[in-house]
Amino acid sequence: MSGRAEPLRDDRGRVVQWFGLSHDIDDQMRLYGDIAEREARIRRLVDSDIIGIVIWDLDGTLIEANDAFLRMVQYDREDVKAGIRWLDMTPAEWQAVHAREEADELAATGKMQAREKEYFRKDGSRVPVLIGAACFDGQSRQGVAYILDLTERKRTEAAVRERERELSQLVDMVPSYLWRINADGLPVFFNKRLVDFLGLDVSGADRPDKSRLAAITDAIIHPDDRDNVMEAFERSLASGERLFMKWRMRRADGVYRWMEASAEAMREEDGRITQWYGLCHDIDDQVLAEEVLRRSKQQLEQMIDAVPVNILSFDRAGNLTYASRRYLDTVGSPGHIRDFEALARDVAHPEDFPTMFRKASAGFATGEPFVNRFRRRCVDGVYRWIEARAQALRDADGEIVQWYIASIDIEEEMQALAALRERERLLWQLVETLPAMIDCAAPNGEPVYRSQQLREFLGYELEELHKTGGSRLKQTLDAGVHPDDLAAVKKHYAHCLMTGKPYARRHRLRRHDGEYRWVETRAAPMRDADGAIIQWNVICLDIDAEVRAQEDLRLAQERLARASQAASLAELSASIAHEVNQPLAAVVWNSQACQRWLTADPPNLDRAQITVERIIRDANAAADFVSRIRALFKQAVVPRDRAPIGEVIADVGRLLADRTSQTRVGVEADVAAELPDIPFDVVQVQQVLANLMRNAIEAMEGHTSEPRLRVRALRDGEVVRVEVSDNGPGILHPEKVFDAFFTTKQTGMGMGLAICRSIIESHGGRLWVERNDAGGATFAFTLPIQAIEPS
């Protein structure tokens, strides 16, 4: 009640009576209480740490914001007072698409339905939010919005998606056909292996006149098995009993294959079935083998039991909830043991248990999938290697519901790995005991392994090169290769590393005692399936004795050649003297006789005439013999073959390879592209090139530290010109070098260049020599492109 009293006074001002008035305000007081309680609730909502609330002007300026919103976007009240705007906090891509849409919705309805979007924080980062808004009644220029931070929800959704992806990968990884049906018998999932096998997905067999289970059964199960399969499913769905049977299942290509199928119900805590999980193994080969070989039922069961997949499931507390039949048959019943640790300790090999249990405990604690390889005791007491993969099954909130562990027998694989390790050990023993020095290098040439023989030859270990720093390859070459061979070896090796071509070279290598010995080094790249070089394998053979023997043989051959040349020259000289002496002696005798006939008294002119004719005959015979001798040095042979001059140059280079290697001569061949084939006697031109190149090599020997020989072939009008250049001491008498019997060599006959000129000129070409500006000489000859007529 609400009351009020007023006094009644007399003329003197004394109170004579009081008059009072009361009103019933019970309803009004209850209304005030409701308003106060609502205002308190609104205040609690405004001050909430969960929901951000803002008051804004429709031009986009914030008027007021609660603390939750300010923390959400990392602004403070000074920023609100400064007049921050909505558009300053929204990404440009959102403004381009949705800003007008929200404005139109507010203008049309006075409110905006809740939607997800992003705001910029003060530091520029983005925060996902759920926002709804409305205009104030009677204040069309202002409104209120509530904002909920979705960061944690987004993070949780991403984590759930990741877990679902991992679970899907695990399911697809199991080497079997997996499927799932709901409690009502509706198939809802086939794994990828099963989809690929059947050629259809869960919904691929839907028919309007049948249930999905019946339609799929009709589509994939052999007609003789359909009734039994449907009966088994109906019985299991009704009773909740585990399904286990065999049936023939139709593959995508129409072929029916025997499957061993099992299905297990997943139940809630109250025993209600929520899902059925099924597993099919292809046992067609085993069934056919049984039919062909007429094996007993026991043999068939052993074959089926050999399928290498066992499945266990544990709840999130680590208690065993399911063991597949194959596990029970292979390992035995766990009996009363339900705890993971106790079960693992019972079946795992004592040496493997600590590592296996540590990894499993870490996986159970973090929820991350894990893989274990260990020896597991079978029912016969024998330990066999298995690989067990564990994956957590999570509910919609990301909470772990079950742990599934699938294991396969890898005993043969582990035995193969052990055998492979033994073979690798034997291979390394073979490498270490081979009578050769072995080196392995990375793709960039850096040494990564050296055999014992190579380490003993060099006198240091590969690891010692790390102490000095820098490239191990450079240190090895600088310390081991002979200074005279070092530049060529580096250049050749670098070229091979860059191009991937095999490397082969002879050079001198420093032994641990300081002696340089000739070695032959060969390197070949080892490539992966894509052709990329993964390693260089190098073999190094000590050929010092062979090189020295070859050098001794070469010197002996040269001495023999000089002796043979001298003998041949003596024989040729004797033959010439004998052949020429006879007609010359006859000329002398006939001349004396002619003189006697002319000085007789009287002169016998007839006899003198006959004698003169004889003198002419014998002189012509001597001239004919000399012409034959000249023919030895001027071979007037018509070319018979057309051939590429480049091939002749390459052949001669290969013939002289040992000589150039021994004398460390760098050879460069430069053959112009698209040179025409020309007519010439291949053997004779090879003789010319070999003579010119051998002369150049001998001229440079001992006169230059880096001897270089260049052979160049190019077209010059209607002829092909070939040049042989060196950087030796040059030619002192270029005008005489082609004269017969002129030589600058102590042991030379002086016939080589004369014969070469005769051969080239017999082909219709020309041979000459020039001095090089930078030192050395160039011998050049030409060969016509068109064949010449025989002379």
C-alpha positions in Angstrom: 0.0 0.0 0.0 1.0 3.6 -0.5 -0.3 6.1 2.2 -0.4 9.9 2.8 -1.7 12.0 5.8 -2.4 15.8 6.1 -3.2 17.8 9.4 -6.4 20.0 9.9 -5.7 23.1 11.9 -7.8 25.7 13.6 -7.5 29.5 13.4 -4.6 29.5 15.8 -2.8 26.9 13.7 -3.3 24.0 16.1 -3.8 20.5 14.6 -7.3 19.4 15.4 -7.5 16.4 13.1 -5.5 14.2 10.7 -6.9 13.0 7.4 -5.2 10.0 5.7 -5.4 8.4 2.2 -4.1 5.0 1.1 -3.7 3.4 -2.3 -3.3 -0.2 -3.2 0.1 -0.3 -5.2 0.8 -4.0 -5.0 0.8 -4.6 -8.7 2.9 -1.5 -9.3 5.5 -2.7 -6.8 5.7 -6.2 -8.5 6.1 -4.4 -11.9 9.0 -2.4 -10.5 10.6 -5.5 -9.1 10.3 -7.3 -12.5 11.9 -4.2 -14.2 14.7 -4.1 -11.7 15.4 -7.9 -12.1 15.3 -7.5 -16.0 17.7 -4.6 -15.8 20.0 -6.7 -13.6 19.9 -9.5 -16.1 20.6 -7.1 -19.0 23.5 -5.6 -17.0 24.9 -9.0 -16.3 24.6 -9.8 -20.0 26.3 -6.6 -21.0 29.1 -7.2 -18.5 29.5 -10.8 -19.6 32.9 -12.1 -20.6 31.4 -14.4 -23.2 29.3 -12.1 -25.5 30.5 -8.8 -26.9 27.8 -6.1 -27.0 28.1 -2.8 -28.8 25.9 0.2 -29.5 26.5 1.8 -32.9 25.3 4.5 -35.2 24.0 3.4 -38.5 26.7 5.4 -40.3 29.1 2.7 -38.8 30.5 4.5 -35.8 30.8 2.7 -32.4 29.1 4.5 -29.6 29.5 2.1 -26.7 31.0 -1.4 -26.2 31.3 -3.8 -23.3 34.6 -5.2 -22.0 34.1 -8.5 -23.6 34.0 -7.0 -27.1 37.0 -4.7 -26.4 39.0 -7.7 -25.3 37.9 -9.7 -28.3 39.2 -7.0 -30.8 42.0 -5.7 -28.5 40.8 -2.1 -28.5 40.2 0.1 -25.5 37.6 2.7 -24.6 39.8 5.5 -25.8 39.5 4.0 -29.3 35.7 4.0 -28.9 35.8 7.6 -27.9 38.0 8.3 -30.9 35.1 7.1 -33.1 36.3 3.8 -34.6 34.0 2.5 -37.4 32.7 -0.9 -38.3 34.2 -0.8 -41.8 37.7 -0.1 -40.4 37.4 -3.5 -38.6 36.1 -5.6 -41.5 38.2 -7.2 -44.4 38.0 -5.6 -47.8 36.8 -8.8 -49.4 33.8 -9.0 -47.0 32.9 -5.3 -47.6 32.9 -6.0 -51.4 30.4 -8.8 -51.0 28.3 -8.4 -47.8 28.4 -4.8 -46.6 25.5 -3.7 -48.8 23.6 -6.9 -48.0 23.7 -6.2 -44.2 22.8 -2.5 -44.7 19.7 -3.4 -46.9 18.6 -6.0 -44.3 18.8 -3.5 -41.4 17.0 -0.9 -43.4 14.3 -3.2 -44.5 13.6 -5.1 -41.2 15.4 -3.2 -38.5 17.5 -6.2 -37.6 20.1 -8.5 -39.0 20.1 -12.2 -38.6 23.1 -13.8 -36.9 25.9 -14.7 -39.3 29.6 -15.5 -39.2 32.2 -13.1 -40.3 35.7 -11.8 -39.4 36.9 -8.7 -37.6 40.4 -7.2 -37.6 41.9 -6.9 -34.2 43.9 -3.8 -33.4 47.2 -5.6 -34.2 45.9 -6.5 -37.7 45.1 -10.2 -36.9 41.7 -11.6 -37.7 39.1 -13.1 -35.3 36.1 -15.2 -36.4 32.9 -14.1 -34.8 29.1 -14.7 -34.9 27.2 -11.4 -35.0 23.6 -10.3 -34.9 22.2 -6.8 -34.8 19.0 -4.7 -34.4 18.0 -1.0 -34.6 16.5 0.7 -31.5 12.8 1.4 -31.6 12.2 5.0 -32.4 15.9 5.6 -32.9 16.5 4.7 -36.5 20.1 6.0 -36.4 21.3 3.7 -33.7 21.3 0.0 -32.9 22.7 -2.7 -30.8 24.8 -5.8 -31.9 25.9 -8.9 -30.0 29.2 -10.6 -31.0 30.4 -14.1 -30.0 34.1 -15.1 -30.5 34.3 -18.3 -32.6 38.0 -18.8 -32.3 37.9 -21.8 -30.1 35.0 -23.3 -32.0 36.9 -23.0 -35.3 40.0 -24.5 -33.8 38.0 -27.4 -32.4 36.3 -27.9 -35.8 39.7 -28.1 -37.5 41.0 -30.6 -35.0 37.9 -32.8 -35.5 38.3 -32.7 -39.2 42.0 -33.7 -38.8 41.1 -36.6 -36.6 38.4 -37.7 -39.0 40.9 -37.5 -41.8 43.4 -39.6 -39.9 40.7 -42.2 -39.0 39.7 -42.3 -42.6 43.3 -42.9 -43.7 43.6 -45.7 -41.1 40.4 -47.3 -42.3 41.6 -47.1 -45.9 45.0 -48.5 -44.9 43.7 -51.7 -43.4 44.2 -54.4 -46.1 40.6 -55.6 -45.9 37.1 -54.5 -46.9 35.4 -52.5 -44.2 31.8 -51.5 -44.0 29.3 -50.0 -41.4 25.6 -50.2 -41.0 23.4 -48.4 -38.5 21.2 -50.0 -35.8 18.3 -50.2 -38.2 20.3 -52.2 -40.7 20.9 -49.3 -43.2 24.4 -49.5 -44.8 26.0 -46.1 -44.3 29.7 -46.6 -45.1 32.1 -48.6 -47.4 35.8 -48.1 -47.2 37.8 -47.2 -50.3 39.0 -50.7 -50.9 35.4 -52.1 -50.8 34.2 -49.3 -53.1 37.0 -50.1 -55.6 36.2 -53.8 -55.4 32.4 -53.5 -55.9 32.5 -50.6 -58.3 29.8 -48.8 -56.3 29.4 -46.8 -53.1 26.8 -47.2 -50.3 24.1 -45.4 -52.1 24.9 -47.0 -55.5 22.4 -49.8 -55.1 19.4 -47.8 -53.8 16.0 -49.1 -55.1 12.6 -47.6 -54.3 11.0 -51.1 -53.8 13.6 -52.5 -51.4 15.6 -51.5 -48.4 19.2 -50.5 -49.0 20.5 -53.6 -47.3 18.4 -55.9 -49.4 19.2 -54.0 -52.6 23.0 -54.2 -51.9 22.7 -57.9 -51.1 20.9 -58.5 -54.4 23.5 -56.5 -56.3 26.7 -58.0 -54.8 26.0 -61.3 -53.2 25.9 -64.6 -55.2 22.3 -65.7 -55.8 23.0 -69.0 -54.0 24.1 -67.1 -50.9 21.6 -64.2 -50.7 18.9 -65.9 -48.6 21.5 -67.1 -46.0 23.1 -63.6 -45.9 19.8 -61.8 -45.4 18.8 -64.3 -42.7 22.1 -63.9 -40.9 21.8 -60.1 -41.0 18.3 -60.1 -39.8 19.2 -62.4 -36.9 22.2 -60.3 -35.9 20.3 -57.0 -36.1 17.5 -58.5 -34.0 19.6 -60.2 -31.3 22.8 -58.0 -31.4 24.9 -61.1 -31.9 28.1 -61.0 -33.8 27.8 -61.9 -37.5 30.4 -64.3 -38.9 30.0 -66.1 -42.2 31.3 -66.7 -45.7 29.7 -65.6 -48.9 30.6 -65.0 -52.5 30.7 -61.3 -53.4 30.5 -59.9 -56.9 33.5 -57.8 -58.0 33.2 -54.8 -60.3 34.2 -57.0 -63.3 31.4 -59.4 -62.6 33.6 -62.1 -61.0 32.3 -63.6 -57.7 35.0 -64.1 -55.1 34.7 -65.8 -51.7 34.8 -63.5 -48.7 35.0 -64.2 -45.0 32.9 -61.6 -43.3 32.4 -60.6 -39.8 30.4 -57.8 -38.2 30.4 -56.6 -34.6 27.9 -54.3 -32.9 29.1 -51.1 -31.2 27.0 -50.4 -28.2 26.3 -47.5 -25.9 26.8 -47.8 -22.2 23.2 -48.9 -21.8 23.7 -51.7 -24.2 21.9 -50.0 -27.1 23.4 -50.8 -30.5 24.4 -47.7 -32.4 26.5 -49.1 -35.2 27.6 -52.3 -36.8 31.2 -52.6 -38.0 31.9 -55.2 -40.7 35.1 -56.6 -42.1 35.5 -58.8 -45.2 38.6 -60.7 -46.2 39.1 -62.1 -49.7 39.5 -65.8 -49.2 38.8 -66.8 -52.8 42.2 -68.3 -53.3 42.0 -70.4 -50.2 38.5 -71.7 -51.1 39.7 -72.6 -54.7 42.8 -74.2 -53.3 40.6 -76.3 -51.0 38.4 -77.4 -53.9 41.4 -78.2 -56.1 43.5 -80.0 -53.5 40.6 -81.4 -51.5 42.1 -80.3 -48.3 40.4 -80.9 -45.0 38.4 -78.4 -43.1 41.2 -78.0 -40.6 43.7 -77.1 -43.5 41.2 -74.6 -44.8 40.8 -73.0 -41.4 44.6 -72.7 -41.1 44.7 -70.9 -44.4 42.0 -68.5 -43.4 43.7 -68.0 -40.0 46.9 -67.1 -41.9 45.3 -63.9 -43.2 47.6 -61.3 -41.5 45.1 -59.0 -39.9 44.1 -59.0 -36.2 41.9 -56.3 -34.6 41.6 -55.1 -31.0 39.6 -52.3 -29.6 40.1 -50.5 -26.2 38.0 -47.9 -24.5 39.6 -44.5 -23.7 40.6 -45.8 -20.3 42.7 -48.5 -21.9 40.4 -51.5 -21.2 40.0 -54.2 -23.8 36.5 -54.0 -25.4 36.9 -56.3 -28.5 39.3 -58.9 -29.9 38.8 -60.3 -33.4 38.4 -64.0 -34.0 41.8 -64.0 -35.8 43.4 -62.5 -32.8 41.9 -65.0 -30.5 42.9 -67.9 -32.8 46.4 -66.6 -33.3 47.3 -65.3 -29.8 44.7 -67.0 -27.6 42.0 -65.7 -25.4 43.1 -63.0 -23.0 40.9 -64.6 -20.3 40.3 -62.2 -17.4 43.0 -59.7 -18.6 41.3 -56.6 -19.8 43.9 -53.8 -19.1 46.1 -52.8 -22.0 49.4 -52.8 -20.0 48.7 -56.3 -18.5 47.7 -57.7 -21.9 50.7 -56.2 -23.7 53.1 -57.5 -20.9 51.5 -60.9 -21.3 52.0 -61.3 -25.1 54.9 -59.0 -26.0 58.5 -60.2 -25.9 60.2 -59.1 -22.7 62.9 -57.3 -24.7 60.4 -55.4 -26.8 57.8 -54.5 -24.1 59.5 -51.4 -22.6 59.7 -49.6 -26.0 56.4 -50.8 -27.2 54.6 -49.8 -24.1 56.3 -46.4 -23.9 55.1 -45.5 -27.5 51.6 -46.8 -26.8 51.3 -44.9 -23.5 52.4 -41.7 -25.3 49.8 -42.3 -28.0 47.0 -43.0 -25.5 47.9 -39.9 -23.5 48.1 -37.5 -26.5 45.4 -39.1 -28.7 47.8 -39.3 -31.6 48.0 -42.5 -33.8 51.0 -44.7 -33.2 52.7 -47.6 -34.8 54.6 -50.4 -32.9 56.8 -53.2 -34.2 57.5 -56.0 -31.7 57.6 -59.7 -31.2 54.3 -61.2 -30.0 53.8 -64.5 -28.5 51.4 -66.8 -30.4 49.2 -69.5 -29.0 52.0 -72.0 -29.6 54.4 -70.0 -27.5 56.5 -68.9 -30.5 57.2 -65.2 -30.8 56.6 -63.6 -34.2 57.2 -60.0 -35.4 54.1 -58.0 -36.0 53.3 -54.4 -36.9 50.4 -52.9 -34.9 48.8 -49.6 -35.9 46.5 -47.7 -33.5 44.0 -45.1 -34.2 41.4 -43.3 -32.0 37.7 -43.1 -32.8 36.3 -39.8 -31.7 32.7 -38.5 -31.3 31.3 -35.3 -32.6 32.9 -33.3 -29.8 36.3 -34.7 -30.5 36.3 -37.0 -27.4 37.9 -40.4 -27.8 35.3 -43.2 -27.8 37.4 -46.2 -28.8 41.0 -47.1 -29.7 41.3 -49.5 -32.6 44.5 -51.5 -33.1 45.1 -53.5 -36.4 48.1 -55.8 -36.5 49.7 -57.8 -39.3 52.3 -60.5 -39.2 55.7 -59.2 -40.6 57.9 -62.1 -39.5 59.0 -62.8 -43.1 59.6 -59.1 -43.7 61.8 -58.9 -40.6 63.7 -62.0 -41.6 64.2 -60.5 -45.1 65.5 -57.3 -43.5 67.9 -59.4 -41.4 69.0 -61.2 -44.5 69.4 -57.9 -46.3 71.5 -56.5 -43.4 73.7 -59.7 -43.6 74.0 -59.2 -47.4 75.0 -55.6 -46.9 77.6 -56.7 -44.4 79.0 -59.2 -46.8 78.9 -56.6 -49.6 80.9 -54.2 -47.5 83.4 -56.9 -46.7 83.6 -57.6 -50.4 84.3 -53.9 -51.1 86.9 -53.8 -48.4 88.7 -56.9 -49.7 88.6 -56.2 -53.4 92.1 -55.6 -54.9 91.1 -52.1 -55.8 90.7 -48.7 -54.1 87.0 -47.8 -53.8 85.6 -44.3 -53.2 82.0 -43.1 -53.0 81.0 -39.4 -53.4 77.9 -37.3 -53.1 76.3 -35.8 -56.2 78.5 -32.7 -55.9 81.6 -34.9 -55.8 82.3 -34.6 -52.1 83.7 -38.0 -50.8 81.5 -39.8 -48.3 83.2 -43.2 -48.1 86.6 -44.7 -48.8 87.6 -48.3 -48.7 90.4 -49.5 -46.4 92.9 -50.0 -49.2 92.4 -46.4 -50.4 92.7 -45.0 -46.9 95.9 -47.0 -46.4 97.3 -45.8 -49.8 96.6 -42.1 -48.9 97.7 -42.5 -45.3 94.8 -40.6 -43.7 91.1 -41.1 -42.8 88.3 -39.3 -44.6 87.1 -37.7 -41.3 90.5 -36.0 -40.9 89.6 -33.6 -43.7 86.9 -32.0 -41.6 89.5 -30.6 -39.2 90.9 -28.2 -41.8 87.6 -27.0 -43.2 86.7 -26.4 -46.8 85.8 -28.8 -49.6 86.9 -32.4 -48.9 87.1 -33.0 -52.7 89.5 -30.0 -53.2 91.6 -31.0 -50.2 91.9 -34.6 -51.6 92.9 -33.5 -55.1 95.3 -30.8 -53.9 97.0 -33.2 -51.5 97.1 -36.3 -53.7 97.2 -35.6 -57.4 100.6 -34.8 -59.0 101.0 -31.0 -59.6 101.5 -31.6 -63.3 98.2 -33.6 -63.6 96.1 -31.5 -61.1 94.6 -28.9 -63.4 93.6 -31.5 -66.1 92.1 -33.8 -63.4 90.1 -31.0 -61.8 88.8 -29.8 -65.2 87.8 -33.3 -66.3 86.1 -34.2 -63.0 84.2 -30.9 -62.9 82.9 -31.5 -66.4 81.7 -35.0 -65.4 80.0 -33.7 -62.3 78.2 -31.0 -64.3 77.1 -33.3 -67.2 76.7 -36.6 -65.4 79.0 -38.4 -67.8 81.3 -41.2 -66.6 84.8 -40.2 -65.7 88.0 -42.1 -66.8 91.5 -40.8 -66.5 95.1 -41.9 -65.8 97.2 -39.7 -63.6 99.7 -39.8 -60.8 98.6 -40.1 -57.2 100.7 -39.5 -54.1 101.1 -42.4 -51.8 101.4 -42.1 -48.0 105.2 -42.4 -48.3 105.4 -39.4 -50.7 105.9 -41.4 -53.9 103.7 -40.6 -56.8 102.3 -43.7 -58.6 100.3 -43.9 -61.8 96.6 -44.8 -61.2 93.6 -45.3 -63.4 90.5 -43.7 -61.9 87.0 -44.4 -63.2 83.8 -42.9 -61.9 80.2 -43.6 -62.8 77.0 -42.0 -61.5 74.4 -44.0 -59.6 70.9 -42.7 -60.3 67.4 -43.1 -58.8 64.2 -44.1 -60.7 63.8 -40.5 -62.0 67.4 -40.4 -63.4 68.7 -38.0 -60.7 72.3 -38.7 -59.5 72.3 -39.8 -55.9 75.9 -41.0 -55.7 79.2 -41.3 -57.6 81.0 -44.6 -57.4 84.7 -44.4 -58.0 87.3 -47.2 -58.5 91.0 -46.4 -58.5 93.5 -49.0 -59.8 97.3 -48.8 -59.2 98.7 -49.2 -62.7 102.2 -47.8 -62.0 103.9 -51.1 -63.0 101.8 -51.3 -66.1 102.5 -47.7 -67.1 106.2 -48.2 -66.6 106.2 -51.4 -68.5 104.3 -49.6 -71.4 106.9 -46.8 -71.3 109.7 -49.4 -71.5 107.9 -51.1 -74.3 107.4 -47.8 -76.2 111.1 -47.0 -75.8 112.0 -50.5 -77.0 109.5 -50.1 -80.0 111.1 -46.7 -80.9 114.6 -48.2 -80.8 113.4 -51.1 -82.9 111.6 -48.8 -85.3 114.8 -46.7 -85.7 116.8 -49.9 -86.2 114.2 -51.1 -88.7 114.3 -47.7 -90.5 118.0 -47.8 -90.7 118.0 -51.4 -92.0 115.2 -50.5 -94.5 117.1 -47.5 -95.6 120.3 -49.5 -96.0 118.4 -52.1 -97.9 116.7 -49.5 -100.0 120.0 -47.8 -100.7 121.6 -51.1 -101.6 118.7 -52.0 -103.9 118.8 -48.6 -105.6 122.6 -48.8 -106.0 122.3 -52.3 -107.4 119.4 -51.5 -109.8 120.9 -48.2 -111.0 124.5 -49.5 -111.1 123.7 -52.1 -113.8 122.3 -49.7 -116.5 124.9 -47.1 -115.6 127.8 -49.6 -115.9 126.3 -50.6 -119.3 126.3 -47.0 -120.3 130.0 -46.6 -119.3 131.0 -49.8 -121.2 129.0 -48.8 -124.3 130.5 -45.3 -124.1 134.0 -46.7 -124.1 133.2 -49.0 -127.0 131.7 -46.1 -129.0 134.9 -44.1 -128.4 136.9 -46.9 -129.7 134.8 -47.2 -132.9 135.0 -43.5 -133.5 138.8 -43.3 -133.0 139.5 -46.2 -135.3 141.2 -45.5 -138.6 138.9 -45.4 -140.4 136.1 -44.8 -137.9 133.5 -47.5 -137.8 130.4 -45.3 -137.8 127.9 -48.1 -138.1 129.2 -49.8 -135.0 129.3 -46.5 -133.2 125.7 -45.9 -134.1 124.7 -49.2 -132.7 126.6 -48.5 -129.5 125.0 -45.1 -129.0 121.5 -46.7 -129.3 122.6 -49.1 -126.6 123.7 -46.2 -124.4 120.3 -44.5 -124.8 118.5 -47.8 -124.0 120.5 -48.3 -120.8 120.0 -44.6 -119.7 116.2 -45.0 -120.2 116.3 -48.1 -118.0 118.0 -46.2 -115.2 115.4 -43.4 -115.6 112.5 -45.8 -115.4 113.8 -47.3 -112.2 114.2 -43.8 -110.6 110.6 -43.1 -111.6 109.5 -46.3 -109.8 111.4 -45.1 -106.7 109.6 -41.8 -106.9 106.3 -43.6 -107.1 106.9 -44.8 -103.6 106.7 -41.3 -102.4 104.1 -39.9 -104.9 101.1 -42.3 -104.8 98.9 -41.4 -107.7 95.8 -43.3 -106.3 92.3 -42.2 -107.3 90.0 -41.8 -104.1 87.5 -44.6 -103.8 85.3 -43.8 -100.8 83.1 -40.9 -99.6 83.4 -40.6 -95.9 83.1 -37.9 -93.1 86.4 -36.3 -92.2 85.2 -35.9 -88.6 85.2 -39.7 -88.1 88.7 -40.0 -89.4 89.8 -37.3 -86.9 88.1 -39.1 -84.1 89.6 -42.4 -85.0 93.1 -41.0 -85.1 92.5 -39.3 -81.8 91.6 -42.6 -80.3 94.7 -44.3 -81.8 96.9 -41.7 -80.2 95.0 -41.5 -76.9 97.7 -43.4 -74.9 100.4 -41.2 -76.4 98.6 -38.0 -75.5 97.8 -39.3 -72.0 101.4 -40.2 -71.3 102.7 -36.8 -72.5 99.8 -34.9 -70.8 98.8 -33.3 -74.1 95.3 -31.7 -74.1 93.6 -32.5 -77.4 90.7 -30.4 -78.8 88.8 -31.5 -81.9 86.7 -28.8 -83.6 84.7 -30.2 -86.6 82.3 -27.8 -88.3 78.7 -28.9 -88.3 77.2 -30.3 -91.5 80.4 -30.9 -93.3 79.8 -32.9 -96.5 81.2 -36.4 -97.0 84.2 -36.2 -99.4 86.0 -38.8 -101.6 89.4 -40.0 -100.2 91.4 -43.0 -99.4 90.6 -43.4 -95.6 93.7 -45.3 -94.8 96.1 -42.9 -96.6 94.4 -39.8 -95.0 94.6 -41.5 -91.6 98.3 -41.9 -92.2 98.6 -38.2 -93.0 96.7 -37.1 -89.9 98.5 -39.6 -87.6 101.9 -38.4 -88.9 101.0 -34.7 -88.4 99.5 -35.2 -84.9 102.4 -37.4 -83.8 105.0 -34.9 -85.1 103.1 -32.1 -83.1 103.1 -34.2 -79.9 106.8 -35.0 -80.2 107.6 -31.3 -81.0 105.8 -30.1 -77.8 107.3 -32.8 -75.5 109.6 -31.1 -73.0 109.1 -27.6 -74.5 105.8 -26.5 -72.8 104.2 -27.1 -69.4 100.7 -27.3 -70.8 100.9 -28.8 -74.2 97.8 -28.4 -76.3 96.9 -30.0 -79.6 94.0 -28.7 -81.7 92.5 -30.4 -84.8 90.1 -28.3 -86.8 88.0 -29.2 -89.9 86.0 -26.6 -91.9 84.7 -26.0 -95.4 86.6 -23.5 -97.5 84.8 -23.0 -100.8 84.9 -26.2 -102.8 87.4 -27.9 -100.5 87.5 -29.1 -96.9 90.5 -27.7 -94.9 92.0 -29.6 -92.0 94.4 -27.9 -89.6 96.6 -29.5 -86.9 98.0 -26.8 -84.5 100.3 -27.1 -81.5 101.9 -24.7 -79.0 105.4 -26.1 -79.3 108.6 -24.4 -80.3 107.5 -23.9 -83.9 109.2 -24.7 -87.3 112.7 -23.3 -88.0 112.8 -24.2 -91.7 109.2 -24.3 -93.0 110.4 -24.3 -96.6 112.4 -27.5 -96.2 110.2 -29.7 -94.0 108.5 -31.4 -97.0 111.8 -32.2 -98.7 112.7 -35.9 -98.7 115.3 -36.9 -96.2 115.1 -33.5 -94.4 114.5 -33.9 -90.7 114.9 -32.0 -87.4 114.8 -35.2 -85.4 117.9 -37.0 -84.3 116.5 -40.4 -85.3 114.2 -39.3 -88.1 114.5 -40.4 -91.8 113.0 -37.2 -93.2 110.5 -39.1 -95.4 107.2 -38.7 -93.4 106.2 -35.2 -94.5 107.3 -35.9 -98.1 105.1 -39.0 -98.2 102.2 -37.0 -96.6 102.5 -34.3 -99.3 102.6 -36.9 -102.0 99.4 -38.5 -100.6 97.5 -35.2 -100.3 98.6 -34.0 -103.8 97.5 -37.4 -105.3 94.0 -36.6 -103.9 94.0 -33.2 -105.7 94.7 -31.3 -102.5 97.5 -29.2 -101.0 99.6 -29.5 -97.8 101.5 -26.6 -96.2 102.7 -25.3 -92.8 102.4 -21.9 -91.0 103.8 -20.4 -87.9 101.3 -19.5 -85.1 101.3 -16.0 -83.7 101.2 -17.3 -80.1 103.9 -19.9 -80.8 103.9 -23.3 -82.3 103.0 -24.3 -85.8 99.9 -25.3 -87.9 100.0 -27.9 -90.6 97.1 -27.6 -93.0 95.9 -29.6 -95.9 92.9 -29.5 -98.2 90.8 -32.2 -99.9 88.4 -31.5 -102.8 84.7 -32.1 -102.2 84.2 -33.5 -105.7 86.2 -36.5 -106.9 89.2 -35.8 -109.3 89.8 -37.6 -112.5 92.7 -40.2 -112.5 95.9 -38.8 -113.8 
